[in-house]
Amino acid sequence: TQTGAGCTATVAPASLSFPAAGGSSTLNLQTAGTNCTWFGVGGPGVTFPTGRTGTNSASLPVEFSANPSNFARESFILLANKRIPITQPAGQ
């Protein structure tokens, strides 16, 4: 979610894929507007090691846990009203 006068946001990359062992990545958030505050919400397996809130454009580190299952899994991140899908193959 985001607030502020005339705020719009773009997030890159538009999707993430992690190996079965898990890993880390960075989301790049670009905002336009005044005082654009935002926060991120992560589905199962997602953590934000440096926090999940901010103001205006930012790079947001993301970590995704290992997949202990014999099945591939999917999760997601919601950041500034943008949904970023996550895929991960089955664990061994």
N, C-alpha and C positions, 0 to 999 in steps of 0.2 A: 504494500500500500504506500501511497505517497501523498503528501499534502504540500500546499504552497501555491502562490499565485501563478497560474498558467503553466504548471509543471507537466512536462512530458518526459518520458524516459525510453531509452533503448538499452538492451542487454546483449552482450556477446560473450561467449558463443550462445547460439539459440538452443543448443542441447549439449548434454555431456554423456560420455561413455567411460566407464572405469573398468579395469581388469578385475577378475575374481578376487584378487588379493586386496582390492580397495585402492585408494590413492587420494591425491589432492589435485586441485585445479584452481583457477582464478576466474571469477566473473567480472567483466568490465561493464560498469554502469555509467552511462552518459545521460545527464539530465539537462533540460532546458527550462528556464523559468526562474523564479525567485524563491529562495529558501525552500528548496525541494528536499523535504525529509522523507526517508524511506526506511523500510525494514524488510528483512527476508524471513521466510518460513520454510523449513525443510521437512520433507517427508522422511520415512524410515531410512536410517543409515546415514543421514546428512548431519554434519556439524559445521559450525562457523567458528573457527579457532580465534578470530580476532573480534568477534561480535557480529551482530546481525542488523545493526541500525546505523544510519548515517545521514549526512546532509550533502546534497549536490552530487556531482560525479565522483566515482570512487572505484577502486579495485577491491573485490571482496574474495578473500581466500575461502575455499570450500573443501571439506574432507568428506570422503565416503568410505564407510566401513567395508571390511571383507565380507564376502558372501559365503556363509557356512553351508548353504543349501545345495542340493543337487539340481536345482532349477534356476534358470536365469531369473533376474528380478528387475523391477522397474521402480523408480521413485521420482521425486520432483523437487524443484525449488520454486517458490513464489517470491519474486523480487520486484518491487516497484510495480505491482500489478501485472507482471510478465511471468508466464509459466515456462520453466525450463525443464524439459523431461530428462531423466537419467536412466540409462540402461547399464546392465552388468551381467556378464555370463555366469553360468553356474560355477559354484566352488567345487573343489575336488575332494 
